[in-house]
Amino acid sequence: MELISFGYLAALIFSILGTGLIDRRHGLALFVSPIATIISVFVGVAVFLAWDLVGIELGIFFIGPAEHVSGILLAPELPLEELFFLILLSYSTLVVYRLAEKRFK
């Protein structure tokens, strides 16, 4: 029996929450304009998921051996953790952009 590990998923969720705390403290995105933030993150995630699916179809992207992932797949070769990674990537990029915009304006 294979042991399911949620370590990486937990780290991603922890990081998303940390990004949310930074966002809230500095009033950057979600707590200033929630609908625009959700749409922006959704579009980013959708673009990167499409990119991933094309890469999987071409045989470029695949799941290698990893002991810290859950093994739950959203699609062939697309682990659950990828979705949360893309949310973190899109949200943190938006927060960094807004912080830079605020600081250098």
C-alpha positions as CSV (number, residue, x, y, z in Angstrom):
1,M,0.0,0.0,0.0
2,E,1.3,3.4,-1.0
3,L,1.4,6.1,1.6
4,I,-0.3,9.3,0.4
5,S,1.6,12.5,1.3
6,F,0.1,15.9,1.4
7,G,3.3,17.8,2.4
8,Y,3.7,19.7,-0.8
9,L,0.0,20.5,-1.0
10,A,0.1,21.8,2.6
11,A,3.2,23.9,1.8
12,L,1.4,25.4,-1.3
13,I,-1.8,26.2,0.7
14,F,0.4,27.7,3.5
15,S,2.1,29.9,0.9
16,I,-1.2,31.0,-0.6
17,L,-2.4,32.0,2.8
18,G,0.8,33.8,3.5
19,T,0.5,35.7,0.2
20,G,-3.1,36.6,1.3
21,L,-1.8,38.0,4.6
22,I,0.7,40.2,2.8
23,D,-2.0,41.3,0.4
24,R,-4.3,42.2,3.3
25,R,-1.6,44.0,5.3
26,H,-0.7,46.2,2.4
27,G,-4.1,46.5,0.7
28,L,-2.9,45.3,-2.7
29,A,-5.3,43.1,-4.5
30,L,-8.0,40.7,-3.1
31,F,-9.0,43.0,-0.2
32,V,-9.1,46.1,-2.5
33,S,-10.7,44.7,-5.6
34,P,-11.9,41.1,-5.0
35,I,-13.7,40.5,-8.3
36,A,-10.8,41.8,-10.4
37,T,-8.3,39.8,-8.4
38,I,-10.3,36.6,-8.7
39,I,-10.7,37.1,-12.5
40,S,-7.0,37.9,-12.9
41,V,-5.9,34.8,-11.0
42,F,-8.4,32.6,-12.8
43,V,-7.2,33.8,-16.2
44,G,-3.6,33.2,-15.2
45,V,-4.4,29.7,-13.9
46,A,-6.4,28.9,-17.1
47,V,-3.5,30.0,-19.4
48,F,-1.0,28.0,-17.4
49,L,-3.3,24.9,-17.2
50,A,-3.7,25.1,-21.0
51,W,0.1,25.3,-21.3
52,D,0.5,22.3,-19.0
53,L,-2.1,20.2,-21.0
54,V,-0.4,21.0,-24.3
55,G,3.0,20.0,-22.7
56,I,1.5,16.8,-21.4
57,E,-0.1,16.0,-24.7
58,L,3.3,16.5,-26.5
59,G,5.0,14.3,-23.9
60,I,7.1,17.2,-22.5
61,F,5.5,17.3,-19.1
62,F,5.1,14.2,-17.0
63,I,5.0,13.2,-13.3
64,G,8.3,11.9,-12.1
65,P,9.0,10.1,-8.9
66,A,8.1,12.3,-5.9
67,E,7.5,11.3,-2.3
68,H,5.8,14.6,-1.2
69,V,2.9,14.6,-3.6
70,S,-0.6,13.2,-2.9
71,G,-0.9,11.1,-6.1
72,I,-4.3,12.6,-6.8
73,L,-4.6,13.5,-10.5
74,L,-6.9,16.0,-12.1
75,A,-6.0,14.6,-15.5
76,P,-3.4,12.1,-16.8
77,E,0.0,13.5,-15.7
78,L,-1.6,16.5,-14.0
79,P,-1.4,16.3,-10.2
80,L,-3.7,18.2,-7.8
81,E,-0.7,20.1,-6.5
82,E,-0.2,21.7,-10.0
83,L,-3.5,23.6,-9.6
84,F,-2.5,25.0,-6.3
85,F,1.0,25.9,-7.6
86,L,-0.6,27.8,-10.4
87,I,-2.9,29.6,-8.0
88,L,0.1,30.6,-5.9
89,L,2.1,31.6,-9.0
90,S,-0.7,33.8,-10.4
91,Y,-1.7,35.3,-7.0
92,S,1.8,36.0,-5.8
93,T,2.7,37.6,-9.2
94,L,-0.3,39.9,-8.9
95,V,0.6,40.8,-5.3
96,V,4.2,41.6,-6.2
97,Y,3.2,43.6,-9.2
98,R,0.7,45.7,-7.1
99,L,3.3,46.2,-4.4
100,A,5.8,47.4,-6.9
101,E,3.2,49.6,-8.5
102,K,2.3,51.1,-5.1
103,R,5.9,51.6,-4.0
104,F,7.2,53.2,-7.2
105,K,4.3,55.4,-8.1
